[in-house]
């Protein structure tokens, strides 16, 4: 944990809102960092000053602020345009580690082959590759990353190495550019949650497109990251009356494990009254385990002059 991240977590830590494992990591950092310890002391003084005031905020407002803060922390992304890159040497070492994993029995012969491969690629990246005729240099065309797939020595003392090369490209364009939209749709399913948050947030500006709408619905129903699901909900706001969207909103309200997502789903569902939504909210009031989600459901039913319970 770095200092910036710990300082964002200090309010949650102070009020006991962190999971035990993350709380231990924050405590460990505070014990070894004087600057963050001072920040923690400022938090204590602030809390003491607030405790002396008599104003009591509405319980629902307090919980909404709390879950919004947690959702915002979960969805933290690098600044737009920032590129996190590693050099080709670091990527090659990672590829070699993945390729040779599990070959403990052949540690010595494979180690020798690895040294040969390291010398080959070190020379290549340093610009002194003796076998340049058989391994063309593409560095002038852009940043190239290599992944070794196989290493085969022969009796003549030569080594045959099979590797894949990936070249990084960069494109730019407007959001209405079809090529840009296709790349954003692809990024919405990347394994990196920060990339998914960023792409879904940008796609939300074009929710009127059927492809984008389907991507947002998929993110809401299936993405494992609550920050991504919150971004999808923001993009679906203009489509809250669409039957397919309302079906997904109802599914999120009933089954999503994050209270912030469920509260946002209630807000979108109650923009239009229908009998199915009234019945669902009445049933949810009886079994919802989060007090503040339940309060939102009860408030919506009262605004609609509907009974809170089912009969």
C-alpha positions as CSV (number, residue, x, y, z in Angstrom):
1,X,0.0,0.0,0.0
2,X,1.3,3.4,-0.9
3,X,0.6,6.6,1.0
4,X,-1.9,8.0,-1.4
5,X,-4.1,4.9,-1.2
6,X,-3.8,4.7,2.6
7,X,-4.9,8.3,3.0
8,X,-8.0,7.6,0.9
9,X,-8.8,4.7,3.2
10,X,-8.2,6.5,6.5
11,X,-11.8,7.7,6.9
12,X,-13.2,4.2,6.2
13,X,-10.6,2.7,8.6
14,X,-11.4,5.2,11.3
15,X,-15.1,4.3,11.2
16,X,-14.6,0.6,10.9
17,X,-15.8,0.2,7.3
18,X,-12.8,-1.8,6.0
19,X,-12.6,-5.6,5.7
20,X,-10.3,-7.0,8.4
21,X,-7.5,-8.0,6.0
22,X,-7.4,-4.5,4.5
23,X,-7.6,-2.9,7.9
24,X,-4.5,-4.8,9.0
25,X,-2.6,-3.6,6.0
26,X,-3.6,0.0,6.8
27,X,-2.5,-0.4,10.4
28,X,0.8,-1.9,9.3
29,X,1.4,1.1,7.0
30,X,0.4,3.6,9.7
31,X,3.0,2.1,12.2
32,X,5.8,2.6,9.7
33,X,4.8,5.9,8.1
34,X,4.9,9.1,10.1
35,X,3.1,11.2,7.4
36,X,0.1,8.9,7.3
37,X,0.1,8.6,11.1
38,X,-0.3,12.4,11.2
39,X,-3.1,12.2,8.7
40,X,-4.8,9.6,10.9
41,X,-4.4,12.0,13.9
42,X,-6.0,14.8,11.9
43,X,-8.9,12.4,11.2
44,X,-9.3,11.8,14.9
45,X,-9.3,15.5,15.7
46,X,-11.9,16.1,12.9
47,X,-14.1,13.4,14.2
48,X,-13.9,14.8,17.8
49,X,-14.8,18.2,16.5
50,X,-17.8,16.8,14.6
51,X,-18.9,14.8,17.6
52,X,-19.3,18.1,19.6
53,X,-21.9,19.3,17.1
54,X,-25.5,18.3,17.7
55,X,-26.7,18.2,14.1
56,X,-27.8,14.6,13.2
57,X,-28.0,13.9,9.4
58,X,-30.9,11.7,8.1
59,X,-29.8,8.0,8.3
60,X,-30.5,7.4,4.6
61,X,-28.3,10.4,3.6
62,X,-25.5,9.1,5.7
63,X,-25.6,5.7,4.1
64,X,-25.9,7.1,0.6
65,X,-22.7,9.1,1.2
66,X,-21.0,6.0,2.6
67,X,-21.8,3.7,-0.2
68,X,-21.0,6.4,-2.8
69,X,-17.6,6.9,-1.3
70,X,-16.9,3.1,-1.3
71,X,-18.1,2.9,-4.9
72,X,-15.8,5.8,-5.9
73,X,-12.8,4.2,-4.2
74,X,-13.5,0.9,-6.0
75,X,-13.7,2.6,-9.3
76,X,-10.5,4.6,-9.0
77,X,-8.7,4.6,-12.4
78,X,-5.5,6.1,-13.7
79,X,-5.8,9.6,-15.2
80,X,-7.2,9.5,-18.7
81,X,-4.4,9.2,-21.2
82,X,-1.9,7.8,-18.6
83,X,0.0,4.8,-20.0
84,X,1.4,2.1,-17.7
85,X,4.2,0.4,-19.7
86,X,7.0,-1.9,-19.1
87,X,10.1,-2.2,-21.2
88,X,10.7,-5.2,-23.5
89,X,13.3,-6.6,-21.2
90,X,10.9,-6.9,-18.3
91,X,8.2,-8.4,-20.5
92,X,10.6,-10.9,-21.9
93,X,11.6,-12.0,-18.4
94,X,8.0,-12.4,-17.5
95,X,7.4,-14.5,-20.6
96,X,10.4,-16.7,-19.8
97,X,9.1,-17.3,-16.3
98,X,5.7,-18.3,-17.6
99,X,7.2,-20.6,-20.3
100,X,9.5,-22.4,-18.0
101,X,7.1,-22.7,-15.0
102,X,6.6,-26.3,-14.0
103,X,9.8,-27.7,-15.5
104,X,11.6,-28.2,-12.1
105,X,12.8,-31.7,-13.2
106,X,14.7,-30.2,-16.1
107,X,16.0,-27.3,-14.2
108,X,19.7,-27.6,-15.2
109,X,19.3,-28.2,-19.0
110,X,16.4,-25.7,-19.3
111,X,18.4,-23.2,-17.4
112,X,21.3,-23.6,-19.9
113,X,18.9,-23.1,-22.7
114,X,17.4,-20.1,-21.0
115,X,20.8,-18.5,-20.8
116,X,21.3,-19.0,-24.5
117,X,17.9,-17.4,-25.1
118,X,18.7,-14.5,-22.8
119,X,21.9,-13.8,-24.7
120,X,20.0,-14.0,-28.0
121,X,17.4,-11.5,-26.9
122,X,19.8,-9.2,-25.0
123,X,21.8,-8.8,-28.2
124,X,18.6,-8.2,-30.2
125,X,17.3,-5.5,-27.9
126,X,20.8,-3.9,-27.6
127,X,21.0,-3.6,-31.3
128,X,23.9,-6.1,-31.7
129,X,22.0,-9.2,-32.8
130,X,24.3,-11.6,-34.8
131,X,21.3,-13.4,-36.3
132,X,19.4,-10.4,-37.5
133,X,18.8,-12.0,-40.9
134,X,16.6,-14.6,-39.3
135,X,15.0,-12.4,-36.7
136,X,14.0,-9.1,-38.4
137,X,14.2,-6.0,-36.2
138,X,10.8,-4.3,-36.0
139,X,11.7,-1.7,-33.4
140,X,11.6,1.1,-35.9
141,X,7.9,0.3,-36.6
142,X,6.8,0.7,-33.0
143,X,7.2,-0.9,-29.5
144,X,7.3,-4.7,-29.9
145,X,6.9,-7.3,-27.1
146,X,8.0,-10.9,-27.4
147,X,6.6,-14.0,-25.8
148,X,8.7,-17.2,-26.0
149,X,6.7,-20.3,-26.9
150,X,9.4,-23.0,-27.3
151,X,13.1,-23.6,-27.2
152,X,14.7,-26.5,-29.1
153,X,18.5,-27.1,-29.2
154,X,20.1,-29.3,-31.9
155,X,23.2,-31.4,-31.9
156,X,25.2,-28.7,-33.8
157,X,25.0,-26.3,-30.8
158,X,22.3,-24.1,-32.3
159,X,19.0,-23.3,-30.6
160,X,15.7,-22.8,-32.4
161,X,13.3,-20.4,-30.5
162,X,9.7,-19.9,-31.4
163,X,8.2,-16.7,-30.1
164,X,5.2,-14.4,-30.7
165,X,5.6,-10.7,-31.2
166,X,2.9,-8.2,-30.2
167,X,3.2,-4.6,-31.5
168,X,1.5,-1.8,-29.5
169,X,-0.4,0.7,-31.6
170,X,-2.2,3.9,-30.7
171,X,-5.2,5.4,-32.3
172,X,-7.3,8.4,-31.6
173,X,-10.7,9.6,-32.7
174,X,-14.1,10.9,-31.7
175,X,-16.6,8.9,-29.8
176,X,-18.9,8.7,-32.8
177,X,-16.1,6.9,-34.7
178,X,-17.1,3.3,-35.3
179,X,-13.5,2.1,-34.9
180,X,-13.1,3.8,-31.5
181,X,-16.4,2.4,-30.3
182,X,-15.3,-1.1,-31.3
183,X,-12.1,-0.7,-29.3
184,X,-14.0,0.6,-26.3
185,X,-16.5,-2.3,-26.5
186,X,-13.5,-4.7,-26.5
187,X,-12.0,-2.9,-23.5
188,X,-15.2,-3.3,-21.6
189,X,-14.4,-7.1,-21.3
190,X,-10.7,-6.7,-20.5
191,X,-9.4,-8.5,-17.4
192,X,-8.2,-5.2,-15.9
193,X,-11.1,-3.7,-13.9
194,X,-9.6,-0.1,-14.2
195,X,-9.7,-0.5,-18.0
196,X,-13.3,-1.7,-17.8
197,X,-14.4,1.2,-15.6
198,X,-12.8,3.7,-18.0
199,X,-14.3,2.1,-21.1
200,X,-17.8,1.6,-19.7
201,X,-17.8,5.2,-18.5
202,X,-17.0,6.5,-22.0
203,X,-19.5,4.1,-23.6
204,X,-22.2,5.5,-21.3
205,X,-22.1,8.7,-23.4
206,X,-23.4,6.7,-26.4
207,X,-26.0,4.5,-24.6
208,X,-28.4,5.1,-27.5
209,X,-26.5,2.6,-29.7
210,X,-27.8,-0.9,-29.5
211,X,-24.2,-2.3,-29.2
212,X,-23.4,0.0,-26.4
213,X,-26.7,-0.6,-24.6
214,X,-26.0,-4.4,-24.8
215,X,-22.5,-3.9,-23.4
216,X,-23.9,-1.8,-20.5
217,X,-26.5,-4.4,-19.7
218,X,-23.9,-7.1,-19.8
219,X,-21.6,-5.1,-17.5
220,X,-24.5,-4.5,-15.0
221,X,-25.5,-8.2,-14.9
222,X,-22.2,-9.9,-15.1
223,X,-19.2,-7.7,-14.2
224,X,-17.4,-8.7,-11.0
225,X,-16.4,-5.1,-10.2
226,X,-18.9,-2.9,-8.4
227,X,-17.3,0.2,-9.8
228,X,-17.9,-1.1,-13.4
229,X,-21.5,-1.9,-12.5
230,X,-22.1,1.6,-11.1
231,X,-20.7,3.1,-14.4
232,X,-23.1,0.9,-16.4
233,X,-26.0,2.2,-14.3
234,X,-25.0,5.8,-15.0
235,X,-25.1,5.0,-18.7
236,X,-28.5,3.3,-18.5
237,X,-30.2,6.3,-16.8
238,X,-31.6,7.7,-20.1
239,X,-33.0,4.2,-21.0
240,X,-34.7,3.5,-17.6
241,X,-38.0,3.0,-19.4
242,X,-36.7,0.4,-21.8
243,X,-38.3,-3.0,-20.9
244,X,-35.0,-4.9,-21.3
245,X,-33.2,-2.3,-19.2
246,X,-35.8,-2.5,-16.5
247,X,-35.5,-6.3,-16.4
248,X,-31.8,-5.9,-15.8
249,X,-32.3,-3.2,-13.2
250,X,-34.8,-5.5,-11.4
251,X,-32.2,-8.3,-11.5
252,X,-29.5,-6.1,-10.0
253,X,-31.9,-4.9,-7.3
254,X,-32.7,-8.5,-6.2
255,X,-29.3,-10.2,-6.6
256,X,-26.4,-7.6,-6.7
257,X,-24.2,-8.0,-3.6
258,X,-23.3,-4.3,-3.4
259,X,-25.8,-2.0,-1.6
260,X,-24.6,1.0,-3.6
261,X,-25.6,-0.8,-6.9
262,X,-29.0,-1.8,-5.4
263,X,-29.7,1.7,-4.2
264,X,-28.9,3.1,-7.7
265,X,-31.1,0.4,-9.3
266,X,-34.0,1.5,-7.1
267,X,-33.6,5.1,-8.1
268,X,-33.8,4.2,-11.8
269,X,-36.7,1.8,-11.4
270,X,-38.9,4.3,-9.6
271,X,-38.6,6.8,-12.4
272,X,-41.6,4.9,-13.9
273,X,-44.4,3.2,-12.0
274,X,-45.7,-0.1,-13.1
275,X,-47.4,-3.0,-11.3
276,X,-44.5,-5.3,-11.6
277,X,-42.1,-2.8,-10.0
278,X,-44.6,-2.2,-7.2
279,X,-44.9,-5.9,-6.4
280,X,-41.2,-6.4,-6.6
281,X,-40.5,-3.5,-4.1
282,X,-43.2,-4.8,-1.8
283,X,-41.6,-8.2,-1.7
284,X,-38.1,-6.8,-1.4
285,X,-39.1,-4.7,1.7
286,X,-39.8,-8.0,3.6
287,X,-36.4,-9.6,2.9
288,X,-33.8,-6.9,2.1
289,X,-31.0,-7.2,4.6
290,X,-29.6,-3.6,4.1
291,X,-31.5,-1.1,6.1
292,X,-30.9,1.8,3.7
293,X,-31.9,-0.1,0.5
294,X,-35.1,-1.1,2.4
295,X,-35.7,2.5,3.4
296,X,-35.4,3.5,-0.3
297,X,-37.9,0.9,-1.3
298,X,-40.3,2.0,1.4
299,X,-40.0,5.6,0.4
300,X,-40.8,4.8,-3.2
301,X,-43.9,2.8,-2.3
302,X,-45.1,5.6,-0.1
303,X,-44.5,8.2,-2.9
304,X,-46.7,5.9,-5.1
305,X,-49.4,5.6,-2.3
306,X,-48.8,1.8,-2.4
307,X,-48.8,-0.4,0.7
308,X,-45.4,-1.2,2.1
309,X,-46.2,-4.9,2.8
310,X,-47.7,-7.6,0.6
311,X,-51.1,-9.2,1.4
